[in-house]
Amino acid sequence: KALEAAFTTCNIGATGGNAHALLFGDTNGNPLINCQDGQNFGKQRIIDTLTDMYFDTFYGKVIFSPFRQNFVGHVRALQVKRMTADLQPYLAPMVALPRSKAVQEFV
């Protein structure tokens, strides 16, 4: 959503679908996008868009401050655990921190 919102008023055709060119421009640092508002640097567009967005993820709520820090909730940590289902072993991600959300004890 952030990418879509950041570039809705931009012509990004000159980037040729290259993510680095979209964010940073050509090899000389010149922008390869042309946006209606004149802000033609992709990285800054994404930063500005994320600063204005509020959304939920698997890890919890995300709200960025003007200092580019997520200031809502606690950082979540996952660990990979060996599991078995139908006698077949597999690896599965498990929430480990914060402890109130943990599926199993953090090892």
C-alpha positions as CSV (number, residue, x, y, z in Angstrom):
1,K,0.0,0.0,0.0
2,A,2.8,2.5,0.8
3,L,4.4,2.0,-2.6
4,E,1.1,2.3,-4.4
5,A,0.2,5.5,-2.4
6,A,3.7,7.0,-2.9
7,F,3.7,6.8,-6.7
8,T,0.0,7.3,-7.7
9,T,0.8,10.7,-9.2
10,C,4.1,9.8,-10.8
11,N,5.3,8.6,-14.2
12,I,7.8,5.8,-13.3
13,G,8.3,4.5,-16.9
14,A,11.9,5.6,-17.2
15,T,12.9,3.3,-14.3
16,G,12.3,0.3,-16.5
17,G,10.9,-1.5,-13.4
18,N,14.2,-1.3,-11.6
19,A,13.6,-0.8,-7.8
20,H,17.0,0.9,-7.3
21,A,16.2,3.4,-10.1
22,L,12.8,4.0,-8.6
23,L,14.2,4.8,-5.2
24,F,17.6,6.5,-6.0
25,G,17.5,7.6,-9.7
26,D,20.2,7.0,-12.3
27,T,23.9,6.3,-11.6
28,N,24.5,10.0,-11.1
29,G,21.7,10.4,-8.6
30,N,19.3,12.1,-11.0
31,P,15.7,11.2,-10.5
32,L,14.1,8.9,-13.1
33,I,10.5,9.5,-12.0
34,N,8.3,12.5,-12.8
35,C,5.7,13.3,-10.2
36,Q,2.9,15.9,-10.4
37,D,4.0,17.5,-7.1
38,G,7.6,17.9,-8.2
39,Q,9.0,15.6,-5.5
40,N,10.9,13.2,-7.8
41,F,13.0,11.2,-5.4
42,G,11.4,7.8,-4.7
43,K,13.0,7.1,-1.4
44,Q,11.8,10.3,0.1
45,R,8.3,9.7,-1.3
46,I,8.1,6.4,0.5
47,I,9.4,7.9,3.8
48,D,6.8,10.6,3.6
49,T,4.0,8.2,2.8
50,L,4.9,5.8,5.6
51,T,5.1,8.8,8.0
52,D,1.4,9.5,7.2
53,M,0.2,5.9,7.4
54,Y,-1.3,3.8,10.2
55,F,-1.5,0.1,9.6
56,D,-1.6,-3.3,11.3
57,T,0.8,-6.1,10.5
58,F,1.4,-9.6,11.9
59,Y,3.8,-7.9,14.3
60,G,1.2,-5.4,15.5
61,K,0.3,-1.8,14.8
62,V,2.8,0.4,12.9
63,I,2.7,4.2,13.2
64,F,5.8,6.1,12.3
65,S,6.8,9.3,14.1
66,P,8.4,12.2,12.2
67,F,11.7,10.8,13.4
68,R,11.0,7.6,11.4
69,Q,10.5,5.4,14.4
70,N,7.6,3.0,15.0
71,F,6.3,4.3,18.3
72,V,3.4,1.9,18.9
73,G,3.5,-1.4,20.8
74,H,6.3,-3.7,21.6
75,V,8.7,-5.3,19.1
76,R,7.7,-8.8,18.3
77,A,10.3,-11.6,18.0
78,L,9.8,-14.9,16.2
79,Q,11.8,-18.1,16.5
80,V,11.7,-21.1,14.3
81,K,10.7,-24.3,16.0
82,R,10.9,-27.9,14.8
83,M,7.4,-29.3,14.7
84,T,5.8,-32.6,13.6
85,A,2.5,-33.2,11.9
86,D,1.4,-36.6,10.5
87,L,4.8,-37.9,11.4
88,Q,6.4,-35.4,9.1
89,P,8.9,-32.9,10.6
90,Y,8.8,-29.3,9.5
91,L,10.0,-25.9,10.7
92,A,7.4,-23.3,11.8
93,P,7.7,-19.7,13.0
94,M,6.4,-19.1,16.5
95,V,5.8,-15.8,18.3
96,A,8.3,-15.7,21.2
97,L,8.2,-12.1,22.4
98,P,6.5,-10.3,24.0
99,R,5.8,-13.1,26.5
100,S,2.1,-12.2,26.6
101,K,1.8,-13.2,22.9
102,A,4.2,-16.1,23.0
103,V,3.1,-19.5,21.7
104,Q,6.1,-21.2,23.4
105,E,8.9,-20.1,25.7
106,F,11.7,-18.2,24.0
107,V,14.8,-20.4,23.8
